[in-house]
Amino acid sequence: MAVYIGVDFHARQQTISYLTTEDGEIKRQQLDHGEAQEVRKFYQQFRGQQVLVGYEASGYAAWFEELLEELGYELWVGHATAIRTFARRRQKNDRRDAELILDLLVHDEFPRIHRPSVKSRELLRMLRYRHKLVQMRTIIKNSLHALSIQSGLSLRARLFTGAGLDQLRSLTMSPVMQYQRDQWLVGLESLNQQIVAATNWLGEQAAGDERVERVRTHPGIGLLTGLALVHTLEPVTRFRNQRKVAAYVGFDPQERSSGEKKRYLGISKAGSRVLRYLLVEAAHTAVKGDPELQRFYLRLQHRHGKAKAKVAAARKLLIRSYILLRDQIDYAEFGRRAVAARLARVASKA
């Protein structure tokens, strides 16, 4: 007997429509997430049967996914916008949403999206955690800069060297400013330790991973960017072409054109914000180590400005990384193929 369960999931509750192939009767249930045992009890009743659960993507469902994996159920995560296009009525509520998801599951029309493996989810979660720590450290550094300038000391980046911090501690300040300085310095030291620990953990996870080593052969791509690329794009076989990869990460251009009026709004910024940030940072170094990418960057910088040139270089870095992973080659082989392709084009024009 198979069991189909459509779930309209929210942070504090879920509305369920389900049926079994034994009787085909649609049943409904609403569960409060504050009653964890009731949620577990409901799903445990189907243990030992073939169970398929579908729900719309949510950022609060990690515990729910772990529960279903523990019970051995198959879980499908759906594209919320695509699911809504199947709705036949304008009225929208939790019960109708759950019934719609159930109907799509039963008729094999559920718009399923990719769900990363457990290891990839954990690695990406740690990358996001480290990214937040770095953002918090930046806030503290900016606050310490402000305090030092207000006290007559302007060392810029040298403020956070050993000598610069000693000078900062020895400054004469008002009691309130002194208290802020001491607290910020304690927080800075703690954050530095946490960032180092997170980075070391990520380094251990990357050790021996051929995919990470492969993309890191490209100039500019380091440990963090390599891990983010591998575990965001895996498996790369699910992408049909380079445009799909760019759209998945949010580097695809938006267009709002009509008739003779052409209007472009920049990139979509869909997908992983952390990966886009890391790629833009990596592009700064990549344009210095790759002559072709440098020419591309300088040409766009002259035409459209530095900001757009950086984003375009990051997009090209993403596409190159995708090719390295797809074809299982390193940067040296990629360069040889690029040279051979250029020679072939020149020969065809001769």
Secondary structure by P-SEA (a helix, b strand, c coil): cbbbbbbbccccbbbbbbccccccbbbbbbbbccaaaaaaaaaacccccbbbbbbccccccaaaaaaaaaabbbbbbbcaaaaaaacccccccaaaaaaaaaaaaaaccccccccccaaaaaaaaaaaaaaaaaaaaaaaaaaaaaaaaaaccccccccccaaaaaaaaaccccaaaaaaaaaaaaaaaaaaaaaaaaaaaaaaaacccaaaaaaaccccccaaaaaaaaaaaccccccccaaaaaaaaccbbbbbccccbbbbccccccccaaaaaaaaaaaaaaaaccaaaaaaaaaaaacccaaaaaaaaaaaaaaaaaaaaaacccaaaaaaaaaaaaaaaaaaac
